[in-house]
């Protein structure tokens, strides 16, 4: 029995997925200072999330999520964690 070839999908280019990027350490500190928060206050993105895998994000990385909406852009942040 032949196995079907696995289709590789670039999840980052999907039309429904917002723009995502990994912040540098400096950018991360600026976000924490601007909003007076720390890592424990950010929503979590699991390291196994397809977007985190595609970005090659590591545990502890902060992901900037930029959504385009009718009223403009909405920016949010997620921290990558293990399960």
NORKAMO-V837314 format. One record per pair of residues at least 6 apart in sequence whose ideal C-beta (glycine too) atoms are under 7 Angstrom apart, sorted by the first residue. I is the first residue (numbers start at 0). J is the second residue. D is the distance in Angstrom with one decimal. If there is no record, write none. Layout:
BEGIN
i=I j=J d=D
i=I j=J d=D
END
This chain:
BEGIN
i=10 j=16 d=6.2
i=10 j=49 d=4.7
i=10 j=50 d=5.8
i=10 j=53 d=5.1
i=11 j=19 d=6.9
i=11 j=50 d=6.7
i=11 j=53 d=5.0
i=16 j=50 d=6.6
i=17 j=64 d=5.3
i=17 j=65 d=5.9
i=17 j=66 d=4.2
i=18 j=65 d=4.4
i=19 j=50 d=5.7
i=19 j=54 d=6.2
i=19 j=62 d=5.4
i=19 j=63 d=7.0
i=19 j=64 d=5.4
i=20 j=63 d=5.2
i=21 j=54 d=5.8
i=21 j=56 d=5.6
i=21 j=60 d=5.1
i=21 j=62 d=6.0
i=22 j=30 d=6.8
i=22 j=61 d=4.6
i=22 j=63 d=5.6
i=27 j=61 d=4.7
i=30 j=61 d=6.8
i=30 j=76 d=6.0
i=31 j=37 d=6.0
i=38 j=78 d=5.4
i=41 j=61 d=6.8
i=41 j=76 d=5.5
i=41 j=77 d=6.3
i=41 j=78 d=4.3
i=42 j=77 d=5.2
i=43 j=77 d=6.7
i=43 j=78 d=6.1
i=43 j=80 d=4.8
i=44 j=51 d=5.5
i=44 j=62 d=5.8
i=44 j=77 d=3.9
i=44 j=78 d=6.9
i=44 j=79 d=5.4
i=45 j=51 d=6.8
i=45 j=80 d=6.5
i=45 j=82 d=6.1
i=46 j=56 d=7.0
i=46 j=58 d=5.5
i=46 j=79 d=5.4
i=46 j=80 d=6.8
i=46 j=81 d=5.6
i=51 j=79 d=5.5
i=54 j=62 d=6.9
i=56 j=62 d=6.3
i=56 j=79 d=4.7
i=57 j=79 d=6.6
i=58 j=79 d=5.5
i=58 j=80 d=6.2
i=58 j=81 d=5.7
i=59 j=79 d=6.5
i=60 j=79 d=4.7
i=61 j=76 d=5.6
i=61 j=78 d=5.5
i=62 j=76 d=6.8
i=62 j=77 d=4.6
i=62 j=79 d=6.6
i=63 j=74 d=6.5
i=63 j=76 d=5.9
i=64 j=75 d=4.6
i=64 j=76 d=6.9
i=64 j=77 d=6.2
i=65 j=72 d=5.7
i=65 j=74 d=5.3
i=66 j=72 d=6.9
i=66 j=73 d=4.6
END
